[in-house]
Amino acid sequence: MSGKRDTRVRRSWNRNAPWYDRCMRHYDRLLVGDGRSWVCAQAGWKVLEVAVGTGLNLPHYPAGAEVIGVDLSPEMLERARPRAAASPAAVTLVEASAMALPFSDAHFGTVVCTLALCCMSDERAAIREMHRVLRPGGRLLLLDHIPSTSLPVRAVQRLAVPLLMTVSSDYRPRRPLLLVEQTGFSVTRRERYCLGMMECIAAVKEPAGA
Ligand SMILES: C[S@@+](CC[C@H](N)C(=O)[O-])C[C@H]1O[C@@H](n2cnc3c(N)ncnc32)[C@H](O)[C@@H]1O
């Protein structure tokens, strides 16, 4: 089931790839603000970035970090290549689904995912996979837009859903916080900004049996 949905999602992101960066210039300025540097500044040395897209986070990682970026869409990854080459970190790009990460258990010290859980076909499975590949004590860093704390803004967000579904076939506004807590992470930091529309989460994978 999620295989078919992933095929649809891949197709929509392959289609979006040529204009994504242009559109994100405005989106990042208006909504994301310092979110990308907030996330990357907390990443350790062995990092997995899930749904890396065109690599807009890659300039923000510290020098010396080792980053593997995965994405479902080969067209998005193609556009990430120049940023991977120019990044202060050592970056490898891999085509893979967040729901079936091709890495062994407890392989990474940090998992990063920005602006992508909102368009995955199964965000619960994706967070489970992020948990699996993190070593105990490893850090999960998320940034996403969520339903606003302001009622009028929430109404506008609801009206925008059909439009956003034409961009990404599986788009839905989600609330990752609860899922993160249910999956065996301890949330260490959470910040909401931009009328509560943007959420940054830092969480730690609890040791087994904790
Ligand atoms: C809105 S873009 C975000 C890209 C990037 N993280 C950023 O912050 O600019 C969403 C990305 O999620 C990717 N994606 C969606 N579902 C995925 C999945 N199941 N596995 C891996 N990547 C996925 C899409 O291909 C796309 O590149």
The ligand as an SDF file (V2000), in Angstrom:
LIG
                    3D

 27 29  0  0  0  0  0  0  0  0999 V2000
    8.9690   19.7570    1.0470 C   0  0  0  0  0  0  0  0  0  0  0  0
   10.3200   18.7800    0.5040 S   0  0  0  0  0  0  0  0  0  0  0  0
   11.4920   19.0590    1.8290 C   0  0  0  0  0  0  0  0  0  0  0  0
   12.9010   18.9160    1.3550 C   0  0  0  0  0  0  0  0  0  0  0  0
   13.9710   19.3000    2.3960 C   0  0  0  0  0  0  0  0  0  0  0  0
   13.9110   18.4630    3.5470 N   0  0  0  0  0  0  0  0  0  0  0  0
   13.8840   20.7580    2.7930 C   0  0  0  0  0  0  0  0  0  0  0  0
   13.8650   21.0400    4.0110 O   0  0  0  0  0  0  0  0  0  0  0  0
   13.8820   21.6190    1.8990 O   0  0  0  0  0  0  0  0  0  0  0  0
    9.7580   17.1410    0.8530 C   0  0  0  0  0  0  0  0  0  0  0  0
   10.7550   16.0700    0.4340 C   0  0  0  0  0  0  0  0  0  0  0  0
   10.3380   14.8430    1.0220 O   0  0  0  0  0  0  0  0  0  0  0  0
   10.6560   13.8030    0.1230 C   0  0  0  0  0  0  0  0  0  0  0  0
    9.8810   12.6100    0.4990 N   0  0  0  0  0  0  0  0  0  0  0  0
    8.5420   12.4730    0.5590 C   0  0  0  0  0  0  0  0  0  0  0  0
    8.2120   11.2370    0.9770 N   0  0  0  0  0  0  0  0  0  0  0  0
    9.3850   10.5930    1.2040 C   0  0  0  0  0  0  0  0  0  0  0  0
    9.7370    9.2970    1.6450 C   0  0  0  0  0  0  0  0  0  0  0  0
    8.8040    8.3910    1.9480 N   0  0  0  0  0  0  0  0  0  0  0  0
   11.0290    8.9690    1.7620 N   0  0  0  0  0  0  0  0  0  0  0  0
   12.0100    9.8560    1.4570 C   0  0  0  0  0  0  0  0  0  0  0  0
   11.7490   11.1090    1.0210 N   0  0  0  0  0  0  0  0  0  0  0  0
   10.4610   11.4720    0.8910 C   0  0  0  0  0  0  0  0  0  0  0  0
   10.2810   14.4040   -1.2390 C   0  0  0  0  0  0  0  0  0  0  0  0
   10.8780   13.7000   -2.3020 O   0  0  0  0  0  0  0  0  0  0  0  0
   10.8290   15.8270   -1.0740 C   0  0  0  0  0  0  0  0  0  0  0  0
   12.1590   15.9110   -1.5040 O   0  0  0  0  0  0  0  0  0  0  0  0
  1  2  1  0
  2  3  1  0
  2 10  1  0
  3  4  1  0
  4  5  1  0
  5  6  1  0
  5  7  1  0
  7  8  2  0
  7  9  1  0
 10 11  1  0
 11 12  1  0
 11 26  1  0
 12 13  1  0
 13 14  1  0
 13 24  1  0
 14 15  1  0
 14 23  1  0
 15 16  2  0
 16 17  1  0
 17 18  1  0
 17 23  2  0
 18 19  1  0
 18 20  2  0
 20 21  1  0
 21 22  2  0
 22 23  1  0
 24 25  1  0
 24 26  1  0
 26 27  1  0
M  CHG  2   2   1   9  -1
M  END
$$$$
